[in-house]
Amino acid sequence: MKFENINENTIKISLTFEDLSDHDVKLSDFFQNQQVIEQLFYELVEELGLENRFNQTGLLTFQVQPHPKGVHLIVSEELLGENGDGEIPDDPEEFEEMMNGFYNKLNEIGSNMAAERGIKDHNPGLGSKETKEPQKEADYIFYTIKFDGPLNLLNAVKNVVFTEELSELFQLNGAFYLVVLDSVRARGKMQVESMRARLMEFGQSSDYNREYLQEYGDCLIVNHAMEKLRKI
């Protein structure tokens, strides 16, 4: 575990999977509950001796960046008030400008996290004044996880057990690609995202969709790939 200063308001804490295990935290926890990140952060602050690093006059935002050996935790302090003086302006226009800037920052962080997790339908909208018709959420979602080797693939399917609607296994350029169809309607979006995040602990999200892999890859298992791989 180590940290580095990005700027006066931002630090990056680099954690290995062993560090996460020592704190009883899994990668999937980061995508389920903001409190998990905050609790871990305050534990790390004490361990790294960073108690005086932040002014405690603003709002802390967290960005998680997975990497092959663990995660980077990017922590930023958004100071309230002009010039970061901790004061909320009395003028309504200045207050609105301050909040718009803060919302824009949160939207940027959210978009970055969505891109890192391979989510392409992220729609940032914090602070937006425009009235938008609510979009109907998809009942089912396809996603693809890439595995560099068979051992990572087998560890994933044996440690992450759930009943998917469909799963197929492809091979392309020496890598394995697990395509999963999951039901948002039956299991809920949070549970679907949680299972995808847990699989990503052993592999990584891929931009190759099912149609691309069907055309250019070799299909090794047509259906119920996860169930069949667990029997190996």
C-alpha positions in Angstrom: 0.0 0.0 0.0 1.3 3.4 -0.9 0.0 6.9 -1.7 1.1 9.9 -3.7 -0.1 13.5 -3.9 -1.8 14.5 -7.1 -2.3 18.1 -6.1 -3.1 20.1 -3.0 -6.7 18.7 -2.9 -6.2 15.2 -4.3 -4.3 12.1 -3.3 -4.0 8.6 -4.9 -3.8 5.6 -2.6 -2.7 2.4 -4.4 -3.9 -0.9 -2.9 -3.2 -4.5 -3.8 -5.8 -7.2 -3.5 -3.9 -8.4 -0.4 -4.4 -4.9 1.1 -8.2 -5.1 0.4 -8.3 -8.6 2.0 -6.6 -7.3 5.1 -9.4 -4.7 5.4 -12.1 -7.3 4.6 -13.0 -5.4 1.4 -13.7 -6.9 -2.0 -13.6 -5.0 -5.3 -17.3 -5.4 -5.8 -17.9 -3.6 -2.5 -16.8 -0.4 -4.1 -19.8 -0.5 -6.5 -22.5 -1.3 -4.0 -22.1 1.2 -1.1 -20.4 4.5 -0.8 -20.0 3.9 2.9 -17.6 1.1 2.3 -15.3 3.4 0.4 -15.5 6.1 3.1 -14.9 3.6 5.9 -11.9 2.2 4.1 -10.6 5.7 3.4 -10.7 6.7 7.1 -8.9 3.5 8.1 -6.2 4.2 5.5 -5.9 7.9 6.6 -5.0 6.6 10.1 -2.6 3.9 8.8 -0.8 6.3 6.5 -0.7 9.2 9.0 -2.7 11.5 6.8 -5.0 13.0 9.5 -4.0 16.5 8.7 -3.9 16.1 4.9 -7.4 17.4 4.3 -8.9 20.6 5.7 -12.3 19.0 6.6 -14.1 22.1 5.3 -15.3 20.5 2.0 -16.8 17.4 0.5 -14.8 14.3 -0.2 -15.3 12.5 -3.5 -13.9 9.1 -4.3 -12.9 7.5 -7.6 -12.0 3.9 -7.9 -9.6 2.8 -10.7 -9.1 -1.0 -10.9 -5.7 -2.2 -12.0 -4.3 -5.8 -12.5 -2.9 -6.0 -8.9 -5.7 -4.1 -7.1 -7.2 -0.7 -7.1 -6.2 3.0 -7.0 -8.4 5.1 -4.7 -8.4 8.7 -5.9 -9.6 11.0 -3.1 -10.4 14.7 -3.8 -11.6 17.4 -1.4 -14.1 19.8 -3.0 -13.8 23.0 -0.9 -17.0 25.0 -0.5 -17.0 28.6 -1.3 -14.9 30.7 -3.7 -11.2 30.1 -3.4 -11.9 27.2 -1.2 -12.4 29.3 2.0 -15.2 27.1 3.3 -17.8 29.9 3.1 -21.1 29.5 1.2 -21.8 32.6 -0.8 -24.9 34.6 0.1 -25.5 35.8 -3.5 -27.9 33.4 -5.2 -26.1 33.6 -8.5 -22.7 32.9 -6.9 -24.2 30.0 -5.0 -25.7 28.5 -8.1 -22.4 28.9 -9.9 -20.6 27.2 -7.1 -23.0 24.2 -7.0 -23.0 23.9 -10.8 -19.2 23.6 -10.7 -19.5 20.9 -8.0 -22.1 19.0 -9.9 -20.0 19.1 -13.0 -17.1 17.6 -11.1 -19.2 14.8 -9.7 -20.6 14.1 -13.2 -17.0 13.9 -14.6 -16.0 11.5 -11.9 -19.0 9.4 -12.4 -18.4 9.3 -16.2 -14.8 8.2 -15.6 -15.8 5.4 -13.3 -18.4 4.2 -15.8 -15.9 4.2 -18.6 -13.4 2.2 -16.5 -16.1 -0.3 -15.6 -17.1 -0.7 -19.3 -20.6 0.9 -18.8 -21.5 2.6 -22.0 -25.0 3.8 -21.2 -24.0 6.1 -18.3 -26.0 9.3 -18.4 -24.7 12.0 -16.0 -27.4 14.4 -15.0 -26.6 15.9 -11.6 -27.5 19.5 -11.4 -29.2 19.4 -14.8 -32.1 21.9 -15.1 -33.6 20.3 -18.1 -36.6 18.1 -17.6 -36.0 14.7 -19.1 -38.5 11.9 -19.6 -37.5 8.9 -17.6 -35.9 6.3 -19.7 -37.2 2.7 -19.5 -34.6 0.5 -18.0 -33.6 -2.5 -20.0 -35.0 -5.8 -18.7 -31.8 -7.7 -19.7 -28.2 -6.8 -20.1 -25.3 -8.4 -22.1 -21.7 -7.9 -20.9 -18.4 -9.4 -21.8 -15.5 -10.2 -19.4 -12.0 -10.9 -20.8 -9.7 -13.4 -19.1 -6.0 -13.7 -20.0 -5.8 -17.4 -19.1 -7.9 -20.4 -18.3 -7.0 -20.4 -14.6 -8.5 -16.9 -14.1 -11.6 -17.9 -16.0 -12.1 -21.1 -13.8 -11.5 -19.2 -10.6 -14.1 -16.6 -11.7 -16.9 -19.0 -12.4 -16.2 -21.1 -9.3 -16.1 -18.2 -6.9 -18.9 -16.1 -8.4 -22.0 -18.3 -8.5 -25.4 -17.0 -9.7 -28.0 -18.1 -12.2 -27.5 -16.2 -15.4 -30.0 -16.2 -18.3 -27.3 -17.2 -20.8 -23.5 -17.4 -20.9 -21.2 -18.3 -23.8 -17.4 -18.7 -24.0 -15.3 -17.5 -26.9 -11.6 -17.5 -27.6 -9.9 -14.7 -29.6 -6.2 -13.9 -30.0 -5.2 -16.2 -27.1 -7.7 -14.7 -24.6 -11.0 -16.0 -23.3 -14.2 -14.0 -23.4 -17.2 -14.8 -21.3 -20.4 -13.3 -22.6 -23.2 -13.1 -20.0 -26.9 -12.3 -20.3 -28.4 -11.3 -17.0 -31.9 -10.2 -16.0 -32.3 -6.8 -14.5 -36.0 -7.3 -14.2 -35.6 -10.5 -12.1 -32.5 -9.6 -10.1 -32.3 -5.9 -10.0 -29.7 -3.6 -11.5 -27.6 -3.4 -8.3 -27.3 -7.2 -8.1 -26.5 -7.5 -11.8 -23.7 -4.9 -11.4 -22.5 -6.6 -8.3 -22.0 -9.9 -10.1 -20.3 -8.2 -13.0 -17.9 -6.4 -10.6 -17.1 -9.7 -8.9 -16.3 -11.4 -12.2 -14.0 -8.4 -13.0 -11.9 -9.2 -9.9 -10.6 -12.2 -12.0 -10.7 -10.5 -15.4 -11.5 -7.2 -17.0 -14.4 -5.7 -18.9 -14.2 -5.9 -22.7 -15.5 -3.8 -25.5 -16.0 -6.8 -27.7 -19.8 -7.5 -27.8 -21.4 -10.8 -28.6 -21.9 -10.1 -32.3 -18.2 -9.3 -32.8 -17.1 -12.4 -31.0 -19.6 -14.6 -32.9 -18.1 -13.3 -36.2 -14.3 -13.1 -35.4 -13.9 -15.4 -32.4 -14.1 -19.2 -31.8 -17.1 -20.2 -29.8 -16.0 -22.9 -27.3 -19.2 -23.3 -25.3 -22.5 -22.2 -26.8 -24.7 -22.0 -23.7 -24.6 -22.3 -19.9 -20.9 -21.8 -20.2 -20.5 -20.8 -16.5 -22.3 -23.9 -15.3 -20.3 -26.2 -17.5 -17.0 -24.6 -16.5 -17.7 -25.1 -12.8 -17.8 -28.9 -13.4 -14.2 -28.9 -14.7 
